[in-house]
């Protein structure tokens, strides 16, 4: 690294080597300044004022927002600096609902940690008297604004990392809060449930929604047969809650703990990931050979799927029709386990253990509920399972490892690496290479797809076919790719998208970590897990082969399609939100014009203005043939009819008009006015 001079930090001469701020340089000097709102992968915000230091000639400054320069003299621990930090921390505490014993973040709360570390034993400022309602309507995330300390970490993660902006600062001054637009629930706005707000929240204001009580109830019901599926990324993160190093593989202990807790069988979602490889790769090869619906996007990540439904409905045909591994497992388990285990289908309870908060939402999607029975009944996050184990008193680190149950517990390394960004692509390429070349793949480590760059591109020659592959993690990077594809500027064949940085290993349901290297450690843990297995290619899984032979038929065939594939649809970004344009008191006709993004880009704003002007400027009695109907029509703007690829969309009472123009909309309105006018006269 280039040396750009030296900074004197507490008497030590520290070289500047491309550190982006003074805080990182101070950390290089083995001094861990307290921080509350700083995350290296987000923009510097400087709100908490805890990372302050006294800089000669500059005074006391927040080091996260200062660029290091040659000759600086920095004092990190003066009496004044320590006093200011304590005062700032007291202000944060005064704005916080201190219910530590019952808070799910009690053992991993940055506010608690800093309070102990800085020796704050007395809060001299008056507690705020706000009591705001807790939002627990989402399937995935609970938002408790009473615990929020306005650090803004969640806001920046949602905007910068995911380009969604489902939450933001609301109001001003002492009334400032953080939440969704229009005071709505996270369930009713464009939140994609990725949980990255949870991952960066330093307190308990945003947490995964627990399903532990429902799972305990099922376990304790003697009539229920409860099985678990364990996602790949869980095995390299759960141990952190029991003092293990990030990336430590604790699969055997997890299985042992689940069986002690009362689960009847424990399986591996990696088995279903092997299924996904075969189905998705076969689907891709077919599309590539026919040159249709390219690029093909992966569909394993439910946050990405919801993001595409909301923002890019025109690209939905490009998504793989494959279900995610979680849902594939649930569908297959519902199909075969009642017969294998000799139980009634209604008594089988399927519990997923996932690193992802969006998986909770995915399990409740209507596409995955059949005849009132969900493919997956309950979804536990990694941290949720950790709390259940703590509750039982099981000494996790002392458990003797146990193995998964067969047949749905057997997997290859290809299924395990699904939890890393690039892992799905690597697993698919391990299959596609042999399928297209007819050769046996010897070197299974395809390291060209690995890494933590936000967008990665590579071109490969597979037999006679040249494939251009794109890999993106975080939805802000996915948006860049999608915009280029919609504009016709990119010519990818296959694109893997994961919403979380680094992939599922950094999912919103994983243990919150303040270790800057935790992603790399967890990622390496999954690659190590792959190496420890005998088989590394999904097509070599003998139990997958047996499943196709006995149940699914051929890859991509009718039965496989029935159980393993699905479809997606355009989705509202904000529900039940209407903007009144005329505010007629008792309208007989209501005109709704969608002003959501896709309709807006197709001219809905101009259509709304023209319809409003037409209603205001024209005497409606000229249309209906008698006076007294000036207030018959109300015009409203709404956010979505979930027909985003057919905009602009307009509705006149119950009649929906797609690809609306002013002429067509005026004709439809006039007919409805005439109809209502006749009814009124009669």
KEVEXKE-348379 format. One line per field, with one value per residue (C-alpha): z, x, y. Coordinates in nm, 4 decimals, decimal comma, padded with zeros to 6 digits, always signed. Layout:
<atoms>
zz = Z  ...;
xx = X  ...;
yy = Y  ...;
</atoms>
This chain:
<atoms>
zz = +00,0000  -00,0755  +00,2180  +00,2242  +00,5327  +00,9064  +01,1751  +01,5402  +01,7433  +02,1192  +02,0677  +01,8088  +01,4477  +01,2301  +00,8491  +00,6258  +00,3838  +00,1940  +00,5075  +00,4139  +00,7501  +01,0685  +01,2645  +01,0555  +01,1036  +01,4815  +01,4749  +01,2941  +01,6011  +01,8050  +01,9639  +01,9456  +01,9719  +02,0731  +01,7737  +01,7430  +01,3912  +01,1977  +00,9555  +00,7068  +00,4272  +00,4788  +00,4387  +00,7319  +00,9275  +01,2391  +01,4400  +01,7652  +01,8347  +02,0277  +01,8027  +01,8786  +01,9339  +01,9980  +01,6878  +01,7183  +01,5285  +01,4645  +01,8118  +01,8985  +01,5872  +01,4922  +01,3474  +01,1151  +00,8971  +00,8959  +00,6259  +00,7681  +00,6574  +00,6988  +01,0199  +01,2146  +01,5915  +01,7476  +02,1138  +02,1628  +02,5402  +02,6978  +02,9982  +02,7853  +02,5161  +02,7725  +02,9351  +02,6036  +02,5125  +02,8417  +02,7979  +02,4435  +02,5640  +02,8418  +02,5785  +02,3797  +02,6911  +02,7736  +02,4333  +02,4797  +02,6374  +02,8839  +02,9231  +02,9064  +03,0929  +02,8516  +02,5343  +02,2795  +02,2198  +02,5876  +02,5449  +02,2230  +02,2561  +02,1590  +02,3902  +02,6869  +02,5898  +02,5584  +02,8825  +03,0710  +02,8773  +02,9304  +03,2937  +03,2654  +03,5882  +03,6052  +03,3447  +03,4301  +03,1521  +03,1652  +02,9997  +02,6964  +02,7671  +02,4245  +02,4051  +02,0401  +01,9145  +01,8309  +01,4713  +01,4722  +01,1678  +00,9344  +00,9228  +00,9300  +01,1424  +01,4599  +01,4830  +01,8318  +01,7932  +02,1707  +02,1672  +01,8709  +01,9461  +01,6028  +01,4978  +01,1372  +01,0707  +00,9496  +00,7260  +00,5530  +00,5171  +00,3528  +00,1186  +00,0390  +00,0556  -00,0750  -00,2626  -00,1167  +00,1374  +00,3168  +00,6360  +00,6947  +00,9457  +01,0096  +01,1564  +01,2915  +01,6146  +01,9315  +01,7382  +01,5045  +01,4674  +01,2240  +01,0367  +00,7070  +00,5018  +00,5980  +00,9460  +00,7929  +00,9089  +00,7477  +00,6231  +00,4085  +00,2404  -00,0001  +00,2633  +00,1118  +00,4580  +00,3946  +00,7579  +00,6914  +00,9116  +01,1853  +01,1197  +01,1692  +01,4473  +01,7566  +01,9978  +01,9913  +01,7847  +01,4907  +01,5515  +01,3636  +01,4412  +01,6640  +01,6020  +01,8931  +02,0917  +01,7934  +01,7456  +02,1154  +02,0961  +01,8024  +01,9741  +02,2878  +02,0968  +02,1074  +01,7887  +01,5849  +01,4128  +01,3933  +01,1456  +01,0882  +00,7835  +00,8413  +00,5905  +00,4917  +00,6391  +00,9855  +01,0516  +01,0314  +01,2459  +01,5255  +01,7323  +01,7695  +02,0208  +02,2320  +02,2228  +01,9074  +01,6404  +01,3351  +01,0605  +01,2982  +01,1539  +01,4240  +01,2151  +01,4373  +01,7549  +01,5943  +01,4950  +01,8443  +02,0070  +01,7851  +01,8684  +02,2390  +02,2108  +02,0725  +01,6931  +01,5523  +01,2446  +01,1309  +00,7622  +00,5529  +00,3232  +00,1233  -00,0095  -00,1645  -00,2858  -00,4839  -00,6309  -00,7160  -00,9039  -01,1271  -01,1991  -01,2391  -01,4497  -01,6769  -01,7116  -01,7987  -02,0559  -02,2236  -02,2356  -02,3659  -02,6442  -02,7452  -02,6906  -02,4967  -02,1702  -02,1189  -01,8963  -01,6476  -01,2901  -00,9913  -00,7638  -00,4395  -00,2490  -00,1421  -00,0825  -00,4391  -00,5719  -00,3875  -00,5030  -00,8645  -00,8190  -00,6900  -00,9122  -01,2220  -01,3064  -01,6713  -01,5755  -01,3885  -01,6934  -01,6694  -01,3142  -01,2840  -01,2119  -00,9511  -00,5934  -00,3350  -00,1597  +00,1506  -00,0458  -00,2548  +00,0674  +00,2089  -00,1069  -00,1346  +00,2384  +00,2196  -00,0752  +00,0567  +00,4353  +00,5433  +00,3567  +00,4731  +00,8367  +00,8349  +00,9668  +00,8641  +00,6379  +00,8684  +01,1619  +00,9877  +01,1042  +00,8974  +01,0634  +00,8690  +01,0415  +00,8258  +00,8282  +00,6601  +00,7878  +00,4394  +00,4558  +00,7168  +00,4622  +00,1835  +00,3806  +00,4074  +00,0369  -00,1110  -00,3862  -00,1215  +00,0629  -00,0840  +00,0456  +00,3625  +00,4283  +00,4005  +00,2503  +00,5503  +00,8774  +01,0786  +01,0148  +01,2925  +01,2407  +01,3448  +01,6474  +01,7274  +01,7410  +01,9591  +02,2089  +02,2165  +02,2926  +02,5685  +02,7074  +02,7445  +02,9272  +02,6790  +02,6899  +02,3157  +02,3012  +02,5030  +02,2779  +02,0928  +01,7215  +01,5571  +01,1899  +00,9729  +00,9011  +00,5600  +00,2873  +00,3005  +00,5084  +00,2479  +00,0426  -00,1683  -00,1237  -00,4098  -00,1958  +00,1043  -00,0733  -00,1669  +00,1402  -00,0159  -00,2859  -00,6030  -00,4434  -00,6525  -00,9696  -00,8776  -00,7971  -01,1268  -01,3225  -01,1637  -01,3169  -01,6446  -01,7287  -01,7275  -01,8977  -02,1866  -02,2355  -02,1581  -01,9500  -01,5798  -01,3830  -01,1774  -01,0276  -00,8519  -00,6997  -00,9503  -00,7717  -01,0530  -00,9236  -00,5631  -00,3899  -00,2251  -00,5135  -00,5423  -00,9111  -01,0761  -01,4431  -01,6165  -01,9514  -01,9826  -02,2701  -02,1843  -02,4761  -02,7797  -02,5738  -02,4503  -02,1272  -01,9774  -01,6065  -01,3682  -00,9884  -00,7648  -00,3909  -00,2206  -00,3997  -00,4858  -00,7081  -00,8423  -00,9356  -01,1354  -01,3348  -01,3847  -01,5083  -01,7608  -01,8787  -01,9177  -02,1163  -02,3402  -02,2377  -02,0849  -02,2528  -01,9641  -01,9941  -01,6228  -01,3228  -00,9585  -00,7105  -00,3318  -00,1269  +00,1662  +00,1485  +00,1116  +00,0637  +00,3177  +00,5560  +00,6428  +00,6440  +00,8713  +01,0920  +01,1696  +01,4994  +01,4902  +01,4725  +01,5257  +01,3954  +01,0669  +00,9294  +01,0150  +00,6540  +00,5304  +00,8204  +00,7667  +00,3926  +00,4378  +00,6810  +00,4058  +00,1605  +00,4315  +00,4806  +00,1073  +00,1274  +00,4167  +00,2114  -00,0249  -00,3042  -00,4480  -00,7455  -00,7090  -00,9903  -00,7831  -00,4863  -00,4765  -00,2770  -00,5267  -00,8037  -00,6093  -00,5575  -00,9320  -01,0003  -00,7458  -00,7311  -00,9576  -01,2898  -01,5233  -01,4382  -01,5383  -01,6089  -01,5166  -01,1606  -01,0925  -01,2228  -01,0019  -00,6840  -00,7488  -00,9616  -00,9154  -01,0667  -00,9554  -01,0135  -00,9948  -00,6439  -00,4779  -00,3156  -00,0746  +00,0122  +00,0745  +00,0150  -00,1707  -00,2412  -00,2877  -00,5671  -00,5484  -00,2026  -00,3100  -00,0022  -00,1385  -00,4866  -00,6910  -00,9184  -00,8044  -01,0547  -00,9375  -01,1331  -01,0397  -00,9814  -00,8870  -01,0479  -01,3550  -01,4331  -01,3622  -01,6182  -01,8688  -01,8231  -01,5371  -01,3848  -01,7003  -01,7191  -01,3595  -01,4345  -01,7508  -01,5785  -01,2869  -01,5250  -01,7284  -01,4204  -01,2842  -01,6053  -01,7700  -01,6500  -01,5868  -01,6362  -02,0039  -02,0018  -01,7855  -01,9150  -01,5909  -01,3214  -00,9707  -01,0411  -01,0158  -00,7194  -00,8777  -00,9547  -00,7297  -00,8676  -00,6604  -00,7019  -00,5800  -00,5778  -00,7517  -00,9227  -00,9503  -01,3308  -01,3585  -01,7062  -01,8460  -01,7300  -01,7088  -01,5222  -01,4245  -01,2531  -01,2802  -00,9988  -01,0619  -01,4218  -01,4770  -01,7883  -01,8853  -02,1197  -02,0467  -02,2570  -02,1815  -02,4694  -02,3505  -01,9879  -02,0789  -02,2800  -01,9892  -01,7417  -01,9660  -01,9965  -01,6188  -01,5689  -01,8126  -01,6335  -01,2897  -01,4256  -01,5548  -01,2172  -01,0373  -01,2655  -01,2255;
xx = +00,0000  +00,1146  +00,2626  +00,1224  +00,3018  +00,2558  +00,0115  +00,1084  -00,1534  -00,1055  +00,2697  +00,2920  +00,3885  +00,1355  +00,1789  -00,1102  -00,1792  -00,5002  -00,7189  -01,0324  -01,0666  -00,8785  -01,0834  -00,9462  -00,5929  -00,6460  -00,7697  -00,4507  -00,2707  -00,4602  -00,6867  -01,0556  -01,2390  -01,6029  -01,8372  -02,2086  -02,2994  -01,9885  -01,9886  -01,7051  -01,9420  -02,1770  -02,1178  -01,9658  -02,2455  -02,0813  -02,4033  -02,3085  -01,9949  -01,8345  -01,5317  -01,4083  -01,0451  -00,8570  -00,6574  -00,3950  -00,5083  -00,8571  -00,9952  -01,2283  -01,3548  -01,5373  -01,2594  -01,4917  -01,5386  -01,1796  -00,9315  -00,5872  -00,3139  +00,0621  +00,1746  -00,1516  -00,1182  -00,4107  -00,4999  -00,7647  -00,7934  -00,7765  -00,9941  -01,2111  -01,2575  -01,3578  -01,6062  -01,7702  -01,8064  -01,9806  -02,2190  -02,3047  -02,3666  -02,5938  -02,7956  -02,8347  -02,9460  -03,2003  -03,3585  -03,3771  -03,6342  -03,4089  -03,5720  -03,2464  -03,3411  -03,6249  -03,4590  -03,3506  -03,0306  -02,9379  -02,6248  -02,5152  -02,6134  -02,3675  -02,5325  -02,4891  -02,1327  -02,0346  -02,2134  -02,0012  -01,6880  -01,7078  -01,8096  -02,1458  -02,3330  -02,5681  -02,7948  -02,8347  -03,0779  -03,4539  -03,5940  -03,8093  -04,1746  -04,2626  -04,4401  -04,4785  -04,6634  -04,4486  -04,4796  -04,5038  -04,7300  -04,4573  -04,3804  -04,0084  -03,9090  -04,0299  -03,9734  -03,9761  -03,9272  -03,9053  -03,5613  -03,4355  -03,1480  -03,1638  -02,8175  -02,9423  -02,7599  -03,0759  -03,1706  -02,8328  -02,8276  -03,1702  -03,0845  -02,7193  -02,6848  -03,0266  -03,1473  -03,4940  -03,5416  -03,8323  -03,7440  -03,6178  -03,6141  -03,9596  -04,0423  -03,7864  -03,6168  -03,7323  -04,0110  -03,7728  -03,8301  -03,7292  -03,9901  -04,1678  -04,3497  -04,7017  -04,6580  -04,7244  -04,6107  -04,3088  -04,5644  -04,7349  -04,4411  -04,1667  -03,9543  -03,8029  -03,7408  -03,3689  -03,2995  -02,9887  -03,1459  -03,1485  -02,7838  -02,6640  -02,9029  -02,6815  -02,9729  -03,3021  -03,5093  -03,5144  -03,5088  -03,6133  -03,9697  -03,9515  -04,1459  -03,9946  -04,3166  -04,4993  -04,2137  -04,2124  -04,5863  -04,5434  -04,2591  -04,4669  -04,7702  -04,7576  -04,9634  -04,7122  -04,4017  -04,1593  -03,8709  -03,6091  -03,4145  -03,0859  -02,9623  -02,5923  -02,4991  -02,6359  -02,3599  -02,0828  -02,2547  -02,4614  -02,1531  -02,0787  -02,3612  -02,1768  -01,8313  -01,7021  -01,5029  -01,6985  -01,6782  -01,6469  -01,8412  -02,0790  -02,3080  -02,2795  -02,3506  -02,6519  -02,8019  -02,7361  -02,8974  -03,2072  -03,2594  -03,2193  -03,4758  -03,7312  -03,7105  -03,7933  -03,5722  -03,3091  -03,2358  -03,0141  -03,1429  -02,8246  -02,9998  -03,2622  -02,9841  -02,8520  -03,2002  -03,2016  -02,8729  -03,0071  -03,3370  -03,1994  -02,8998  -03,1197  -03,3616  -03,0726  -02,9200  -03,2595  -03,3046  -02,9518  -02,9898  -03,3251  -03,1928  -03,5033  -03,5745  -03,2098  -03,0472  -03,1801  -03,1743  -03,1425  -03,4481  -03,3036  -03,3148  -03,6686  -03,5605  -03,4326  -03,7535  -03,9707  -03,7380  -03,7849  -04,1610  -04,1748  -03,9257  -03,8674  -04,1866  -04,0827  -03,7889  -03,9965  -04,0072  -03,6279  -03,6274  -03,5727  -03,9014  -03,7249  -03,8382  -03,5752  -03,4061  -03,6191  -03,9410  -03,8141  -03,7354  -04,0802  -04,2548  -04,0552  -04,0880  -04,4672  -04,4677  -04,2501  -04,2064  -04,5610  -04,5140  -04,1561  -04,2330  -04,5811  -04,7539  -05,0567  -04,9663  -05,1474  -04,9309  -04,6027  -04,4576  -04,1698  -03,9413  -03,6746  -03,3657  -03,2460  -02,9927  -03,2520  -03,5443  -03,7013  -03,7436  -04,0136  -04,2034  -04,1352  -04,2854  -04,6135  -04,6425  -04,9686  -04,7787  -04,6393  -04,9602  -05,1756  -05,5179  -05,4486  -05,1198  -04,7905  -04,4854  -04,2915  -04,4756  -04,2272  -03,8979  -03,6442  -03,3606  -03,0108  -03,0276  -03,3754  -03,2427  -02,9572  -03,2047  -03,3988  -03,0803  -02,9891  -03,3410  -03,3004  -02,9692  -02,7979  -02,4199  -02,3757  -01,9961  -01,9890  -02,2273  -02,1027  -02,1723  -02,4564  -02,5369  -02,8305  -03,1090  -03,1530  -03,2593  -03,3050  -02,9935  -02,7396  -02,5781  -02,2770  -02,0408  -02,2147  -02,5259  -02,3290  -02,1587  -02,5013  -02,4664  -02,1865  -02,2168  -02,1077  -02,1878  -02,4985  -02,3069  -02,0189  -02,2534  -02,4418  -02,1159  -01,9987  -02,3098  -02,3256  -01,9613  -02,0135  -02,3523  -02,2285  -01,8773  -01,9386  -01,6208  -01,5721  -01,4877  -01,1761  -01,0899  -01,4125  -01,2821  -01,4009  -01,2398  -01,3053  -01,6629  -01,5562  -01,4912  -01,6601  -01,6719  -02,0267  -02,0595  -01,8469  -01,8477  -01,6833  -01,7050  -01,6630  -01,6453  -01,8489  -01,8053  -01,9447  -02,1339  -01,9922  -02,1536  -02,1402  -02,2075  -02,2891  -02,2823  -02,4228  -02,4689  -02,6704  -02,9746  -02,8117  -02,5743  -02,8651  -03,0388  -02,7340  -02,7432  -03,1200  -03,1147  -02,8446  -03,0337  -03,3613  -03,1720  -03,0265  -02,6689  -02,5738  -02,5813  -02,5450  -02,6677  -02,6981  -02,7067  -02,6879  -02,8360  -02,8151  -02,9598  -02,7187  -02,3531  -02,1456  -02,4576  -02,6640  -02,3676  -02,4557  -02,8331  -03,0544  -03,1292  -02,7650  -02,6023  -02,5179  -02,1404  -01,9198  -01,6123  -01,5136  -01,3890  -01,6940  -01,8136  -01,4798  -01,4590  -01,8090  -01,7514  -01,4304  -01,6141  -01,8548  -01,5727  -01,4056  -01,7302  -01,7355  -01,3804  -01,4696  -01,7317  -01,6622  -01,8918  -01,8801  -02,1183  -02,4953  -02,5382  -02,3375  -02,5781  -02,7118  -03,0217  -03,1106  -03,0784  -03,3063  -03,5628  -03,5821  -03,6099  -03,8838  -04,0796  -03,9782  -03,9196  -03,6838  -03,5130  -03,7464  -04,0263  -04,3961  -04,3716  -04,0497  -04,2162  -04,5177  -04,3127  -04,0027  -04,1106  -04,3345  -04,4192  -04,3973  -04,6049  -04,5780  -04,6313  -04,7436  -04,4693  -04,7056  -05,0452  -05,3706  -05,2162  -05,4380  -05,3844  -05,7082  -05,6990  -06,0519  -06,1756  -06,5385  -06,7460  -06,9778  -06,8571  -07,0551  -06,7591  -06,4003  -06,1168  -05,7892  -05,4690  -05,1580  -04,8552  -04,6155  -04,2737  -04,3517  -04,6778  -04,5149  -04,2441  -04,5175  -04,6926  -04,9389  -04,8583  -04,9719  -05,2782  -05,3686  -05,3416  -05,5503  -05,8254  -05,8350  -05,8533  -06,1275  -06,3423  -06,2897  -06,3277  -06,6186  -06,9763  -07,0850  -07,4503  -07,3666  -07,2723  -07,5465  -07,8163  -07,9249  -07,7828  -07,6605  -07,3888  -07,0774  -06,9550  -07,0233  -06,6593  -06,3542  -06,0029  -05,7367  -05,3753  -05,2875  -04,9688  -05,0313  -05,2733  -04,9956  -05,0034  -04,6754  -04,5900  -04,9213  -04,9128  -05,0372  -05,3209  -05,6420  -05,9604  -06,3037  -06,5085  -06,4637  -06,3398  -05,9638  -05,8043  -05,4549  -05,2214  -05,4412  -05,4397  -05,6401  -05,8771  -05,9464  -05,9777  -06,2147  -06,4315  -06,4501  -06,5326  -06,8019  -06,9715  -06,9695  -07,1066  -07,3880  -07,4628  -07,4677  -07,6673  -07,9385  -07,9550  -07,9823  -08,2624  -08,4508;
yy = +00,0000  +00,3514  +00,5442  +00,8974  +01,0232  +00,9795  +01,0864  +01,1201  +00,9337  +00,9482  +00,9790  +00,6984  +00,7634  +00,5774  +00,5587  +00,6646  +00,3795  +00,4557  +00,4669  +00,6583  +00,8335  +00,9056  +00,6514  +00,3643  +00,4934  +00,5085  +00,1496  +00,0552  +00,1861  -00,0782  +00,1809  +00,0922  +00,4228  +00,3897  +00,4213  +00,3955  +00,5018  +00,4015  +00,1096  +00,0811  -00,0233  +00,2735  +00,6454  +00,8332  +00,9999  +01,1423  +01,1546  +00,9858  +01,1973  +00,9113  +00,8583  +01,2104  +01,2997  +01,6233  +01,7209  +01,9911  +02,2997  +02,1587  +02,0973  +01,8119  +01,6338  +01,3149  +01,1016  +00,9056  +01,2145  +01,3470  +01,2487  +01,1668  +01,4043  +01,4130  +01,5784  +01,5546  +01,5241  +01,3377  +01,2867  +01,0172  +01,0055  +01,3519  +01,4360  +01,6661  +01,4016  +01,1396  +01,3782  +01,4705  +01,1029  +01,0328  +01,3263  +01,2155  +00,8612  +00,9885  +01,1767  +00,8556  +00,6694  +00,9396  +00,8815  +00,5046  +00,2740  +00,0928  -00,2475  -00,4411  -00,7609  -00,8376  -00,7083  -00,9685  -00,7726  -00,7678  -00,9783  -00,8082  -00,4434  -00,1750  +00,0756  -00,1586  -00,2339  +00,1322  +00,2239  -00,0289  +00,0543  +00,4305  +00,3969  +00,5738  +00,4967  +00,7961  +00,9556  +01,3217  +01,4087  +01,3807  +01,0714  +01,1314  +01,0613  +00,9278  +00,5927  +00,4974  +00,1904  -00,1128  -00,2306  -00,6112  -00,6530  -00,7754  -01,1465  -01,0689  -00,7696  -00,5986  -00,2231  -00,0706  +00,3076  +00,3483  +00,1879  +00,3905  +00,6296  +00,8016  +00,6874  +00,6556  +00,3275  +00,1535  +00,4464  +00,4449  +00,0663  +00,0690  +00,3567  +00,3003  -00,0769  -00,1749  +00,1373  +00,0785  +00,3571  +00,1910  +00,3805  +00,7317  +01,0151  +01,1593  +01,5024  +01,7486  +01,8487  +01,6753  +01,5030  +01,3221  +00,9486  +00,6772  +00,4778  +00,4085  +00,6701  +00,7780  +00,6246  +00,2853  -00,0563  -00,2189  -00,4703  -00,2054  -00,0342  -00,1328  -00,3085  -00,6243  -00,7776  -00,8296  -00,7401  -00,5330  -00,2657  -00,5305  -00,6161  -00,2587  -00,1540  -00,1175  -00,1599  -00,3516  -00,1087  -00,3511  -00,7266  -01,0423  -01,1401  -01,4481  -01,7688  -01,9577  -01,9969  -02,1446  -02,3914  -02,4893  -02,5430  -02,7812  -02,9671  -03,0110  -03,1384  -03,5216  -03,5405  -03,3417  -03,4732  -03,1808  -03,1747  -02,9068  -02,7987  -02,6165  -02,3569  -02,3593  -02,0191  -02,1030  -02,3561  -02,0934  -01,8271  -01,9834  -02,0618  -01,6893  -01,6701  -01,9292  -01,7709  -01,9395  -01,7585  -01,6378  -01,8999  -02,1964  -02,4903  -02,6139  -02,8353  -03,1431  -02,9484  -02,7792  -03,1146  -03,2525  -02,9475  -02,9702  -03,3352  -03,2697  -02,9907  -03,2339  -03,2190  -03,5607  -03,5349  -03,2828  -03,2335  -03,0080  -02,7337  -02,7974  -03,1101  -02,8815  -02,6512  -02,9484  -02,9833  -02,6132  -02,6485  -02,9231  -02,7487  -02,3966  -02,4970  -02,7102  -02,4199  -02,1882  -02,4225  -02,4534  -02,0771  -02,0258  -02,2814  -02,1279  -01,7730  -01,6667  -01,4850  -01,3958  -01,3028  -01,5547  -01,4269  -01,6554  -01,6726  -01,8133  -01,4838  -01,3769  -01,0160  -00,9941  -01,1514  -00,8957  -00,6172  -00,7299  -00,7575  -00,3998  -00,2208  -00,4337  -00,6262  -00,6201  -00,8446  -01,1041  -01,3373  -01,3404  -01,4765  -01,8480  -02,0207  -02,2355  -02,2025  -02,1192  -02,4142  -02,3475  -02,3864  -02,6743  -02,8589  -02,7850  -02,9007  -03,2232  -03,2950  -03,2567  -03,4962  -03,7804  -03,7634  -03,8638  -04,1915  -04,2490  -04,1644  -04,3181  -04,0055  -03,8050  -03,5100  -03,2659  -03,3767  -03,2965  -02,9636  -02,8267  -02,5716  -02,3836  -02,2474  -01,9625  -01,6779  -01,4603  -01,2522  -01,2481  -01,6256  -01,5668  -01,3581  -01,6067  -01,8965  -01,7009  -01,6179  -01,7399  -01,9241  -02,1573  -02,2384  -02,5149  -02,6139  -02,4201  -02,6016  -02,4107  -02,5795  -02,4452  -02,3875  -02,1820  -02,0052  -01,9562  -01,7121  -01,8136  -01,5841  -01,7193  -02,0743  -01,9514  -01,8069  -02,1334  -02,3279  -02,0819  -02,1187  -02,4940  -02,4606  -02,6929  -02,6410  -02,5993  -02,6116  -02,9353  -03,1284  -03,4335  -03,3819  -03,5734  -03,6241  -03,5228  -03,7692  -03,9300  -03,8968  -03,5166  -03,4637  -03,5704  -03,2956  -03,2089  -02,9169  -02,7384  -02,7056  -02,5816  -02,2898  -02,1487  -01,9272  -01,7175  -01,4567  -01,6351  -01,9702  -02,0352  -01,9469  -02,1754  -02,4626  -02,4153  -02,4016  -02,7275  -02,8875  -02,6922  -02,7624  -03,1386  -03,1111  -02,8986  -03,0388  -03,4041  -03,3968  -03,4645  -03,1509  -03,2252  -02,8858  -02,7936  -02,4668  -02,2065  -01,9153  -01,6686  -01,6284  -01,5728  -01,2427  -00,9471  -00,7001  -00,5693  -00,6591  -00,9262  -01,0221  -01,3157  -01,4920  -01,8676  -02,1120  -02,4229  -02,6594  -02,4825  -02,2264  -01,8978  -01,7783  -01,4299  -01,4394  -01,1538  -01,1697  -00,8966  -00,8746  -00,5975  -00,4655  -00,1335  -00,3305  -00,5364  -00,2104  -00,1012  -00,4245  -00,4124  -00,0531  -00,1397  -00,4469  -00,2574  +00,0060  -00,2670  -00,1903  -00,5292  -00,8706  -01,1160  -01,4738  -01,5568  -01,3226  -01,4228  -01,1748  -01,1874  -00,9051  -00,9228  -00,8150  -01,1291  -01,3407  -01,5334  -01,5462  -01,1841  -01,2277  -01,0207  -01,3221  -01,3983  -01,2977  -00,9273  -00,8935  -00,5902  -00,7743  -00,5998  -00,9341  -01,1462  -01,1781  -01,3076  -01,5535  -01,6928  -01,7123  -01,9086  -02,1342  -02,2430  -02,3049  -02,5153  -02,7079  -02,7814  -02,9155  -03,1461  -03,3302  -03,6186  -03,4938  -03,1417  -03,1483  -03,1545  -03,4065  -03,6581  -03,6560  -04,0158  -03,9229  -03,6503  -03,9070  -04,1414  -03,8638  -03,8012  -04,1731  -04,2426  -03,9142  -03,6259  -03,7960  -03,6125  -03,2843  -03,0023  -03,2516  -03,2149  -03,3504  -03,1605  -02,8462  -02,9019  -02,9372  -02,7284  -02,4327  -02,1293  -01,7890  -01,4276  -01,1160  -00,7380  -00,6101  -00,2882  -00,0847  +00,0908  -00,0545  +00,1301  +00,4728  +00,7176  +01,0876  +01,2795  +01,5356  +01,6843  +01,5744  +01,5452  +01,4693  +01,1980  +01,1000  +00,8522  +00,7904  +00,7501  +00,7716  +00,6175  +00,6792  +00,4785  +00,7011  +00,4211  +00,4189  +00,2098  +00,3867  +00,7240  +00,6477  +00,5681  +00,9022  +00,8533  +01,1938  +01,3731  +01,1478  +01,2350  +01,6061  +01,5770  +01,3796  +01,6250  +01,9189  +01,7522  +01,6900  +02,0425  +02,2415  +02,0590  +02,0875  +01,7363  +01,8244  +01,8602  +01,4934  +01,3494  +01,5842  +01,7554  +01,9824  +01,9090  +01,6546  +01,8765  +01,6721  +01,3356  +01,2539  +01,2362  +01,1925  +01,0150  +00,9108  +00,5638  +00,3619  +00,0339  -00,2025  -00,4636  -00,4374  -00,2531  -00,3844  -00,2534  +00,1060  +00,3658  +00,1981  +00,3740  +00,2592  +00,4156  +00,2655  -00,1081  -00,0863  -00,1056  +00,0434  -00,0699  +00,1207  +00,4190  +00,7344  +01,0463  +00,9735  +00,6183  +00,7288  +01,0140  +00,7736  +00,5283  +00,8067  +00,9547  +00,6163  +00,5718  +00,9247  +00,8487  +00,5210  +00,6807  +00,9750  +00,7427  +00,5675  +00,9029  +01,0267  +00,7015;
</atoms>
